[in-house]
Amino acid sequence: MAPPSLVDVPRLDGWASQWDRLVDTSPIPSPFLRSWWLAGTGGPDRHFLLVVDGEQLLGGLALEQRHRLSSIRVMGDGTLCPDHLDLLAAPGHEAAVVGPLRDWLCRPGHLLDLRGVRAGARLVEALPGRVRSEPMAAAPYMPLPDSAEAYRATLPKQFRRNLRKSADRLEAEGVGHRTFRGPAVLPRLDILRELHQAQWGARSQFLPAFDRFVAGCTGGAAVDEVVVHELGDGNLVVATVSAFEVAGRVSLYQSARLTGPRWRDVTTALLAVIVDDACVRGFTEVDFLRGEESYKGRFTPHHREMFRLVAGSGVGGRLGVVSTAATFYAKQAAARCIRLGRSMAARWKP
């Protein structure tokens, strides 16, 4: 019997449905590994590394190449911040998948800089040489019980009280919850863009990649895996959250709201409604994705670590690893100096 072979293609095409089934069976079914997300957000030099046995897809890895030092990243990397990434492998075929991927990744001259990788990823086994692992921001998540009431009972008493007050105030103002799926999603993303621009302006790192986000969501909406939640009254939208619904999990992606003290707690109120809705609809988990903002901690004590993996093959790749490490530690040192300077300035401020 012939061993599995590796195919390097720029598009999934006929492999897409098998690829998505592998996402379904992965330890953390990430929306950022869905074929529709990769098709919409990936860069121009894409590598779908597919390990196949005849017509059967056993596993694979989605990468894109940056020409500086032949740098290779996870597909869709950048300000869209994909999370929970790993190679894909059919259950029982993990070793058969790792081997061919390692042969490809160990080719001389590659610098592999892979961000958003989940803890315990099999991908580490396929990387060449000594792999440098850097912790990134964690991703809070909440396993869901079978009812919204049971979930609310897990929250701190004061937080529950604040949520009730916010809900009562919004109801008194005529502001209600509504959801948009399928073809209705894309027009609502225009509202997300407008509110995000008004709230964050030039400080936003998301807006420059917004068209890529829309391209990814276009495919996801077509298969009913993208949803937009809003709080609003008629044409007035006071808060909006875009989310992905993949393999029984809800991943909360981007939010925006009207500014001003009147609406300061409206996003938190909307998130609580979304979690309630997920419980009612039988989802098993809500993932708040990367970032340890304080509001997420009020919803859940659980979190998953995310990592950046850096490895290199050949002289050029190993030099790239050294350069990347030096840059990382320089930035860490600069950040510490800035924090120290601010602390001293505050201490000596008259």
Long-range contacts (C-beta under 8 A, 24 or more apart in sequence): 3-96, 4-51, 4-52, 4-53, 4-58, 4-93, 4-96, 4-97, 4-100, 5-51, 5-52, 5-53, 5-100, 6-49, 6-50, 6-51, 6-52, 6-100, 6-101, 6-103, 6-104, 7-49, 7-50, 7-52, 8-47, 8-48, 8-49, 8-50, 8-104, 9-47, 9-48, 9-50, 10-46, 10-47, 10-48, 11-39, 11-46, 11-48, 12-38, 12-39, 12-48, 15-48, 15-50, 15-57, 15-60, 18-56, 18-57, 19-48, 19-57, 19-60, 19-88, 22-57, 22-59, 22-60, 22-88, 22-89, 22-90, 23-88, 23-246, 23-247, 24-247, 25-90, 25-91, 26-86, 26-88, 27-86, 27-118, 27-120, 28-84, 28-86, 28-118, 28-304, 29-246, 29-247, 29-248, 29-249, 30-82, 30-83, 30-84, 30-85, 30-118, 30-246, 30-251, 31-220, 31-225, 31-244, 31-246, 31-251, 32-76, 32-82, 32-83, 32-84, 32-85, 32-116, 33-62, 33-84, 33-85, 33-86, 33-88, 34-220, 34-225, 34-244, 34-246, 35-219, 36-216, 36-218, 36-219, 36-220, 36-222, 36-223, 36-225, 37-76, 37-82, 37-216, 37-219, 37-220, 38-62, 38-75, 38-76, 38-216, 39-215, 39-216, 39-219, 40-212, 40-214, 40-215, 40-216, 40-217, 40-218, 40-219, 41-75, 41-76, 41-80, 41-82, 41-212, 41-213, 41-215, 41-216, 42-75, 42-76, 43-75, 43-76, 46-75, 47-72, 47-75, 49-100, 49-101, 49-104, 51-89, 51-96, 51-97, 51-100, 51-101, 57-90, 58-89, 58-90, 58-93, 58-96, 58-97, 59-87, 59-88, 59-89, 59-90, 59-93, 59-94, 59-96, 59-97, 59-101, 60-87, 60-88, 60-97, 60-101, 61-87, 61-88, 61-101, 61-123, 61-126, 69-111, 69-316, 69-317, 69-319, 69-320, 69-323, 70-109, 70-110, 70-111, 70-316, 70-317, 71-111, 71-113, 71-320, 72-105, 72-110, 72-111, 72-112, 72-113, 72-114, 73-113, 73-114, 73-115, 74-114, 74-115, 74-116, 74-117, 76-212, 76-216, 77-115, 77-116, 78-209, 79-205, 79-206, 79-208, 79-209, 80-206, 80-209, 80-212, 80-213, 80-216, 81-116, 81-289, 81-290, 82-116, 83-116, 83-118, 83-139, 83-287, 83-289, 83-290, 83-306, 84-116, 84-118, 84-139, 84-287, 84-304, 84-306, 85-114, 85-116, 85-117, 85-118, 85-121, 85-123, 86-117, 86-118, 86-121, 86-122, 86-123, 87-121, 87-122, 87-123, 87-126, 89-122, 94-122, 97-122, 98-122, 98-125, 98-126, 101-126, 102-126, 102-127, 102-128, 105-311, 105-313, 106-313, 107-313, 107-314, 108-313, 108-314, 108-315, 108-316, 108-317, 109-313, 109-314, 109-316, 109-317, 110-312, 110-313, 110-314, 110-317, 111-310, 111-312, 111-316, 111-317, 111-320, 111-321, 111-324, 112-309, 112-310, 112-311, 112-312, 112-313, 112-317, 113-308, 113-309, 113-310, 113-324, 114-308, 114-309, 114-310, 115-306, 115-308, 115-309, 116-290, 116-306, 116-308, 117-306, 117-307, 117-308, 117-309, 118-304, 118-306, 118-307, 119-304, 119-305, 119-306, 119-307, 121-307, 121-309, 123-309, 124-309, 127-309, 127-311, 128-311, 128-312, 128-313, 128-317, 129-311, 129-312, 129-313, 129-317, 129-318, 129-321, 130-311, 131-309, 131-310, 131-311, 132-309, 132-310, 132-311, 132-321, 132-324, 132-325, 133-307, 133-308, 133-309, 134-307, 134-308, 134-309, 134-310, 134-328, 135-305, 135-306, 135-307, 135-308, 136-290, 136-305, 136-306, 136-307, 136-308, 137-290, 137-291, 137-292, 137-306, 138-290, 138-292, 138-303, 138-304, 138-305, 138-306, 139-287, 139-288, 139-289, 139-290, 139-291, 139-303, 139-304, 139-306, 140-287, 140-288, 140-292, 140-296, 140-297, 140-299, 140-300, 140-302, 140-303, 141-285, 141-286, 141-287, 141-288, 141-300, 141-302, 141-303, 141-304, 142-275, 142-285, 142-286, 142-288, 142-299, 142-300, 142-302, 143-284, 143-285, 143-302, 144-275, 144-278, 144-279, 144-283, 144-284, 144-285, 144-286, 145-279, 146-279, 146-282, 147-279, 147-280, 148-275, 148-276, 148-277, 148-279, 148-280, 150-279, 151-275, 151-276, 151-279, 152-276, 155-298, 155-299, 156-298, 159-298, 162-265, 163-268, 163-269, 163-272, 166-265, 166-266, 166-268, 166-269, 167-269, 167-272, 167-273, 170-231, 170-266, 170-269, 173-233, 174-233, 175-231, 175-232, 175-233, 175-236, 175-238, 175-266, 176-231, 176-232, 176-233, 177-229, 177-230, 177-231, 177-270, 177-273, 177-277, 178-229, 178-230, 178-232, 179-227, 179-228, 179-229, 179-230, 179-277, 180-227, 180-228, 180-230, 181-221, 181-224, 181-226, 181-227, 181-228, 182-221, 182-222, 182-224, 183-221, 184-228, 185-217, 185-221, 185-226, 185-227, 185-228, 186-214, 186-217, 186-218, 186-221, 188-228, 188-230, 188-240, 189-213, 189-214, 189-217, 189-228, 189-242, 191-230, 191-237, 191-240, 192-228, 192-240, 192-242, 192-254, 192-256, 195-237, 195-239, 195-240, 195-256, 195-257, 195-258, 196-254, 196-256, 198-256, 198-258, 198-259, 199-256, 199-257, 199-259, 200-256, 206-254, 213-254, 217-242, 220-244, 229-270, 229-273, 229-274, 229-277, 230-270, 231-266, 231-269, 231-270, 231-273, 238-263, 238-266, 239-263, 239-266, 239-267, 239-269, 239-270, 240-270, 241-267, 241-270, 241-271, 241-274, 243-274, 245-283, 248-282, 248-283, 248-284, 248-285, 249-283, 249-284, 249-285, 249-286, 249-287, 250-274, 250-278, 250-283, 250-285, 250-286, 250-287, 251-286, 251-287, 251-289, 252-286, 252-287, 252-288, 252-289, 253-289, 267-295, 268-295, 268-298, 271-295, 271-299, 272-299, 275-299
